[in-house]
Amino acid sequence: MDDLFRFDPVNDDDLFNAAALIEHTGHALQLARERELAQYGISSRTAATLLVVWAMDNNATPTDISRWLLREPHSVTGLLDRMERDGYIRRFQDRQRKNVVRVAMTEKGRDVYFKSLRRESYHSMMSVLDEGERQELRRILAKVWKAALSAVGADGNWAKRAVSHLPNGSTNGEAEQDFEVDCAAKEH
């Protein structure tokens, strides 16, 4: 491995250096994203939580969010408390299962969610790769991701339950209109 990407200067541990490169790259990506999201007054955790709520058809449970974000339930509870206080989400009791709490976005949450979809920082950083390199990177990282999930006793099944809100050819503007209709229906 090139010395530039050698994070352990003492040992020649290629597996550690590869993992450290992934970790450091992820951290740099997150720092750039945090700076980008600061203009909307939200963190990457808030944006990620709003993404989960949207992907779960504006009807997520705290457990869904915890699994999706690989966070402990008490961490998600604290995050949801702050987001509710800030007016981005509201929690409500499930109509069929009274012991289940659901999470939905408010209008303020929807507005900031759609702003967060402007991902120039990611696009800028990932544009150094051509399409073939991006596909290869996704393929390789998916293998590492699955091994990492297995190591922590998690699975990626939550991703299969996500709802696509952008059918082929639609735009985020059309998704926003659908959101408004969906929110009105849930409130009644």
N, C-alpha and C positions, 0 to 999 in steps of 0.2 A: 504494500500500500504506500502511496506517495506520502512523504513526511508531512506535507501540508495537512493531510487528513489523519494524522496519527495523534490520537488524544491521550494515549498512555506513552509518555516519552521513555519509560524504563523498560517495559515489556513489549515484546513483539506479539501481541495478542490480536490477531486479525479479526476474530469474531467480535471482541470488545470494541475495536476501532470502528468496525462497520456499524454496530449498534449505536455507538456514541455519535457517529456521523449522522445517523437518522435522528437521534434525540436532539442534537445541536441544530440540525436543519429545521426540525419541527419547532424548536424554541425560537429561532430567528423568524420563521414564517409567522408564528404567533405574535411576536413583538411587532412586526410590520402590520399585522392585522389589527392589533390593539390600537396602534397609532391611527390607522385608517378609521376605525370605529369611534374613536374619541370625538370626531366631528359630530357624531350623532348622540353623544353622551352615554354610550353603552360600552360594555366590555364584550370580549369574544364569548365569554360564558353566557351572557345575556342573549347575544345573537344566536348562539348554538341552541339555547333553550327555546327560543322563539322558532327556530327551524324545526325542532322536534315537535313542538305543539302544532305547527303548520303541517308537518309531514304526517302527524297522527290525526289529521282531519280536524284540527282545532278542538280536540277532545282527548288529550293525553292524560295519563295519570302520573303522579310523582314517581311511581315505580318505572313506568315507561321511560321517563326522562333520565332517571338514575341509571338504568341499563344502557340507554343510548349513549350517554355522556361518560360512562364508566366512572361514575361518582358514587360515593357512599350516600345512602338515603338521607342522613342528617345534613350533609353538605347541600343536597338538592333542596331540602326543606328550607334551609337558610337562604339559598338563592331565590327560591320562590317567594319567601317572605319579603325580600328586598324588591323583587320585581312587582309584587302586588302593591307594596307600599309606593313604588314609583309609578304605578298606574299602567304597567305593561301587560299584566295578566289579571285574571280573576279566577278564583277557585270556586267550584260548586259541587254539590252532592249529586252523584249518579242517580238517575230516576229509578232504575231497576234495582241496583245494588246500593242500598243506603249506606253501607260502610265504605264505599269507594268515593274518593275525591277526584274530580276531573279538573283540568286546567284549560282555559281558553284565553285567547288574546283579546285585549281591549282594542278600541280604535287606535289609541296611542301606541300600543304594541304592534298592531298591524302596520302603522305608518313607519315605525322605526325598523320593523322586520323588512319591509320592502326597500327601505334605504340601505339596509345591511346587505342586500343582494348585489349592490355595487361592489364588486370584489376586485378592484383595480390592483391592489397589492398582490393578490394571488396571481392574477393574470400576468402582471409584470414579471414576477419571479418565475413563473412556470413557462413563460414565453421563450426562455433560453433553450427549451427543449423543442424539437420538432414533434410532429404527431406520433411518429413511430417510437421515439424515445419516451414520450408520455405514456403510451400504451405499455411499453416494456417496464417502465417504472411502476405503473399501477399493478401490473402482473406480479412483479417481484415484491412490492410492498404488501400486496394482498396476502401473499404467502407468509410474510413476516407477521402481519397483523393477525392472521388466523392462529399462528403459533403463540403470539403474545396473549390473545384472548384465552386460548387453552391454558396457558401458564397461570392466568389469574382466575380460572374457573368461570369464564364468561363465554357467551356465544354471540354471534352476530344475527341471531334470528329476528331481533327487533327491526333490522333494516328491511326484512321481507314484508313486515306489516305496514311499512310506510305507504302512504297514498300518493300517487302522482297527481299533482294539481296542474301540470302543464302538458295537456295532450299535444301531440304533434301539431306544430304550426301555431299554437297559442302563444301569447305573450304574458309577461308579468302583469300588464294592465288588465288583461282579461281575467287573470287569477285574482286580482284585487276585487273585481266586480263579483266574482263567484264567492269570495270571502264575505263580502257584505251581505249577500243573500243568505249564506250559511249562518252567519252570526245572528241575523234577524230570526231565522228559523229556530235556532237553539235557545234564544231568549224567550220564546213563547211555548 
